């Protein structure tokens, strides 16, 4: 999709559809020039139609009207942004997504989008570009009817961004547009991975997608197999993958700054859960709970998508992505409730529920990541249904007890427009994971399930600043909403990119002391620590 900036009268900008976003109260004397011009060309009929249809520019409202050839566009679309005093760029992003879906429904090929006058023109540009690019996304490659419809069908390919009156095009606006396009492209790429069926995205296919992303971005990549996992003594990871005929994969992507001084900085570590299909193992899920378990690798998709953008941003510190990919399947050789697994860190874990598999794989991967002495670790995982019960389908649960790192991640999420809510992680709940036969259990009581899972993961990060993001709800949308389509959302890509940008702006790039790594021996850590 081609985005470009234009200045001047929005009604004279070429485009099949003219989009005019409005705040509440702007239909009157405080109307922006784009609305006044369009209403003048239509001899007052636009405002009249808005009044008749009850359009008051609330955040969920829109109105389409044919211009009858009186403007350069065939139709005009009014978008509600709600109360200006409560405005956040996410409101504009959602509205832009609605505009994109309207454009698709009307089968237009070009849009003139009048940017609203807001506090930050750069934020407005990013919101509109991301909203439109994410809003046109559809995953229908397996529908024969959709394939037929696409043959020769009109496709939105040109978006002219009409600058507000008095706003000049600057390099900062160009950079904002470029960044937004990269983020949207990476998010849609992550959405594709999540939406693909489990027979199409296996651990091997996911690893190849990571390899291709690394090649395109100039990143270093290593892909390990079962033997490599065995050499690393990742007993929990091996336990989870034991029942599947699909081979597991160990994925490590590395971005390293070219400046030697920057390259010596402690890295940022990103960890993504990558269960490409989760049947629940021998603790088998019911059919309804299993259908969407192709999405159980959404955390890894977000991490890989973010790495595509990070490679282009080139922050002044290294960034590593660590992913353990496998299936969780029932079989004669599958791990069983009652088994005791020995982690890479040496902790022994009693399996009480094979459907609490993601934390087992993540525990070994977090230990591996911590051994690289990162400045901070962020993991993304579709970890618990309990978090969906607590926060619903659109809010991410954020856990961690390193105040500064948690605050920075939440700040990045607010800027990116991905809603997160900090959840408690209290030692008072630790007894729920106490085992009589091992160091800990992998699953505790029903209550506080999301907290229990976070406490389990915390055991494997030592003293490293760490944030756990439970994306079980927001990883997949149950319906269309703004720029969201039903299915995979790519949640987390925007937050991770924004966190890297924030860290690049605020971090002193002088060498700092990295967090201590676990003291387990790399040769035989599990057996030595288990004694």
N, C-alpha and C positions, 0 to 999 in steps of 0.2 A: 504494500500500500504506500502511495506517495503522499507525504505531507509537505506543505509549503506555507510560508507566511505571505499574507497580502495586507495592504493598507487601503484605507478609503471606505467608501460607502458599501456596506455589506450587500445591499440589494443589487448592486451592479457587479458583484463578484460572480463569476461563472460557476455554476453548480446546479445539479438537478434538484437539490434540496437545500434550503437555507435554514440553518439551525440558530435559534436565538434563545440563550439561557436567560432566565429572569429570576430575580429575588422577589419575595412578597412585597407588594406595594409599588412595584416598578411599572405597573400598567398605567399609572396616572402621570402626573407632571414630572416625576423623577425617572421617566423611562430612558433607557440608554438610546444612543443615536440609531443603533441598528433597528430597534423596534419602531422608533418614530419614523424613520425612513420607510420601513416596510408598510407601516400603517398608512402613511401618507400616500404611497404608491397605490394602496388598495382603498383609498378614499375613506379611511376610518373603519373599514369592514373587519380588519384584524382584531382591533380592540373590541368591536361590537360582538364578534364571534366568541371571543374569550369571555366576555360578560355573560352571553347567552348560555355558554357551555359550563359555566361555573369554574372557569380556570382562574385560580388566584395565585399561581406560581408556587404552590406547595411542593415540597421536595419529591412527591410521587406523581405529580401531574404532568401531562403533556397535551398538546393540541396541534393537529395538522390541518392546514387549510390550503386549498389550491389558489394560486395567484392569478390564474386566467391570463397569463402572459404579461402581467403588469410589472414584473421584476425579471431579473436574469434567471431566476429559479422557477421551476414549475410549481413547487410547493414550499411552504414555510412551516417550520416546526418550532413551537414554543415549548421550552423545557423549564419546569419549575425547579428552583434551587432552595426554596424555603426561606427561613429567616436569615437575613444577612449577618446579624449579630451572632448567630450560632454556626456560621459557615465553616466548613473544613473542606480541603480539596477533595476528600473522599466523596462528598456530596456531588461535586462536579464530575468526578470520575464515574460514579454510578449513573448520573444523568447522561453523560456522554455514551455510556454503554447502552442506555435505552435508545438514544438517538441512532446508534449503529444498528440496533435490531430493527428500528423503524425503517431505516434506509434499506435494509435487507428485504423487509416485507414489501416495501414500495418498489423494489428492484431498481434502485437508482445506482448510477455508476460514479457520481461525483457529488460532494457535499461542500458547501461553504459554511463554516462554523464560526460564528461571531463570538470571540473570546470575551467573557465577562470581565469587567474591571474589578480586580480583587487586590488584596494587599500585596501579593507576590505574583507577578506575571509569569515567572518561571514555574511556580507550583501549578498555576492554571494550565500552562502549556503541557506539563507532564500529565496532569489529571485528564485532560481532554485526549491527548494522544494515546495514553494507556487505556482509557475508557473505550475509545473507538476501536483500537486494535484488539483489545480483549473482547469487546462486545460482538464483533463479527465472527468470533470463533464458533465453529461447529464441528463436532466429531460424528461424522456419518459415513465414514469410508466403507463400512460393511453393509450399508443399505443400498440395494440395487436401484431403488426408486430415486434416492438422492443422487446417485451417480448419473442417472439419466437426466435429472433436472439440471445438473451442472453443465451438461453439454450445451455450449452456446448461451448459457444463462448470463444475465447481467450480473456484474460483480462490482462492489464498491472498490474503486482503485485509486481515487483522488480525493484528498481532503485539503481544502484551503482554509487555513487558520487566519481569520480576519482580526487583526490587532485592534484593541480598543482605541478610541480616539485619544490622541496625545501620546500613545505608546510607540516607541521606535524599535525596530528590529535590532538586536544586539547579539554579540557572540554568546552571551549567557543564555539567551533564548534558543539559539541554535544548539548549544550544548544540551539544554534541557530536552529539546525535541529528540536529539540523537539518543540520549540516555533512555528516554521513555520508550522509544522504538526498540532498543535493545532489551529492556526489561519485559516489554509486552511479548516480544518474540520468544524470549527464554521461558516466560510463563506459559505461553501456548505450547511450546515444546514439552515442558513438564506436564501440561495437561494431556497431551497426546500419550505420553508414557503411562499416565495413570488410567486413562480411558481404554487403552488397548486391552484386549482379553488376556487372561493368564496363559493361554497357549501361545500367544504372540510375544509377550514379554516374560521370558524366563530369566533366571539369574545370568545365563550366558548372554542373552540378548541385551539385558540391562548393562552388562559389562561392556559389550560392544558399543552401545550408545554412549557410554562414558568415554570409551577410547576415541570415538569419533569427535565428541565434544572437546576432548583434550587436544586432538590433532588440529581442529579448527581454531582453537584459542591459543595454541602454542604452549600448552601445559604438559608437564611430565605426568605420565600415567603408568602404573603397574597393576597388573591383574593377576591375582593368585587363585590357585585351585584348591581342591581338598587337601592335597599333600602339603601345600603351603600353610593351610589352616592348622593341620596336624603339627607341623613344625613349630608353630607359634603357640601350641598347647592351648588352643581355644576350645576347651572341653564343652562349654555351654553352647557355642555356635555349632559344634559337631553334633551335639545331642539333638538340636532342633532339626537339622537337615538330614538326620539319619534315615527317616522314613520316606524320603523322596528319591525318585529316580533321576531327577534333574540335579546336575552338579552345582554345588555352591560356588560362589565367586567372592573374592576379597578384592575390593577396589580402592585404590589410593591415587588421588589426583593432587598435584602440587603446583601451585603458582609461586615462583620465586622472583623477587625484584632483580633487575639487572645491576643495580647499584650494589656493590659488594657490602657496603656498610648496612644498607637496608636489608640485604639478604641474611645478615646475621641476627636480625631481630627475632625474638620468639614468635612463632607462627600463631595465627588464628586457626583453630581446628573446627571444622564443620562435620557433623556426624548425622547420617540419615538412615532411618530404619528402612529395610529393603526386603520384606517378606513378599515375594512376588505373587504368592497365593497362600492364604491361611485357611486351612480346613478346620483348624483347632487341634489337629493331631488326634490322638486317641481320646482326648476330651472333646469329642466331635461337636462342632457347631450345628445347630438346626439349619435346615435348608435356607430359610429366610435370612439368617444371619451370615450365611456363607456366600450368597450370590455376589455381593459387592466386595468380596475380599481380594479382588484384583487390585484394590486401592490401598492395600496394606504396605505398599512401597512408595507412598506419596512423599514421605520424608526424604527418601533418597532422590526422588525426581526433583524436589525443590532444591536440594543441595547441588545437584548437577546443573540445574537451570541457573542457579546463582553463580556457580563457577564460570559459566559461559560469559556472564556479564563482568564478573570480577577480572577475568583474563583481559578484558578490554579496558577496564578502569585502571589497572596497574597500580594498586595501592603500594605504599612504601613499607610493606611488611609481607612476609610469606603467608599464604593461606593454603591449608591442606583440607582435603575432603576424604573422609574415611567411611566406607560402606561395606557391610557384610550382607550379601544377597543370597537368599535361599528360599525354598518352600517349606511349609509345615504340613506334612501329610501323614495319614495313618498307614501303617504297614506292619508286617511281622517284625521288622527290625527297627521300628520307630521307638523313640524314647517314651517311657511310661511314667504315669503317676507313681511316686515312690522311689524312682531312680534318684541317685545322687550324682551330680555332675561337678567336675572340678574346673574352675575358671582359670583363665590365664593368670590372673592375679594370685591364684592359690586358694581363694575362698571356695568352700564346698557349698553346694546348693541342693536342697531337697526339692524335687519337683512335685508339687501338689496339684498342678493344673497345666497340662500341656498346651492349653490355649493362652497361657501367659508366656508366650514364646519370644515376643519381641524384645522384652527386657533381658532375656538370656543372651541373645545375639548382641544386643547393644552393650551389655556389660563387658563382654570380651573386646568389642570394638572400642569402647571408651577407654579401657585399659591400654590398648594398643595406641590410641591417640594420645593418651597422657604420657606415654613413654617418649613422645616427641617433644616433650616439655613446652607445650603451648602456653601462650599468655592467657588464653581463654578457650573454652569449648562451648559450642552451642549444638545441641542435638534436636532434631525434629523427628517426631514419631507419631504414627497413628496408634497410640499405645493403649488407651482404655476407653471402653464404653462409659465408664463412670464419669469421665470428663465431659462426654456428650450430655449425660444426664444433668450435670452441674451447669454447663455453659451453653448447651444447644449447638446448632449447626454452623454458627458464624463467628464464634469467639474462641480463640486459642487459649489454652491454659498454660501459664508460664510459671515454672518452678525454679528455685535456686536460692541459696543463702549468701551469695556474694553480692552485697547491695549495689555496688557500683556497676557491675556487669549486668545485673538484672535491670537496673534503671536505664542503662544505655540501650538494651534490647527493646524495652518497652517504649523508649523514646523513638527508636528507629521504626518500630511498628506503627506508632501514632503518625509519624511523618509519612510513612508509606501507605497509610490507610488500611492496614490490616489490624483488626481489633483483637487485643489480647487482654487478659485479666490475670493479675498475679494471684497464684494459689499458695496456700501455706505448705510448708514442708517441715513438720515438727517431729522431734525425737519421741514425743509422747505416743506417736503412732508406730514406733519402731518395733514394739512387742508383737505387732501383728505378723511380722516376718520371722519371728523366733522359731527355730526348729529344735527338736529334741535329739535329732540324729546328725545334723550338719550345722554349718555356720549360720545358715539362713534358709528360709523357704522362698520359692519364687512367687508365691501368691498367698496373700493373707485372707483376712475376713472380707466379707462383701462390702462393709462400710469403709468409706474413705479409700476406695479402690485406686483413684488417680494419685492420691498422696502416697499410698503404699508403693505404687510402681516407681514414683519419683525417688522415694527413700531407697528402694532397691538399687536404682541407677547410681545414686550418690555414693554408694559403697565402692564404686569403681573409678572415681575421678580424683582420688587423693585430695590434695589441697588446691587443685587447679580451679580457678574461677570458672563456674559452669552454670549454664542455663538450659533447662529441659523444656521444650515446647511440645505439648500434647496437642496434636492437630487432628485428632480422631474425628471431630465434628466438621471443622471447616475444610478438610481435605477434599470433600465431595459435596456439591450443593444438591439438595433434593428438588430444586426447581430453578427456573430462570429468575434472575434478580439483578437488575442493573446490567453490569458487564459480565455477570456470571451466567454460564449455561448450565443446564442440568448435567451433573457428572463432575469430573475432576476440575479443581479450581487452580492448581498451581500455588496454593497458599504457602507463604514462607519465602518465595523468591524475592519479592519486593522488600521484605523486612531484612533479609540477609544482606542484600545489596546495600540498603540504606545503612545498616549497621557498619558495614565495611567503609562506606563513605564517611560516616560519623567518626569512626575510629581513625581514619586517615586524617581527618581535620583536627582531631583533638589530641591524638597520641604523640608524645615526644618520641621522636625516632631514635634518640640516643639509646645505646644498649641498656636494657633493663634485665633484672634478674627474673628468669623464668620460674614458673611454678615447679616444685619438686616432682619428679616422676616416682611411680611406685618402685619399691626396692626389690621387687621380685627379679630373680635372675632370668635373663632372656633365654638361656639354654634350657633349663627345666624349671621354670617358675612355679608351675602348678604343684608339682610333686614336693618341692622344697617347702613351699608355704603351707602345704596341707598337713605337714607333720605336727 
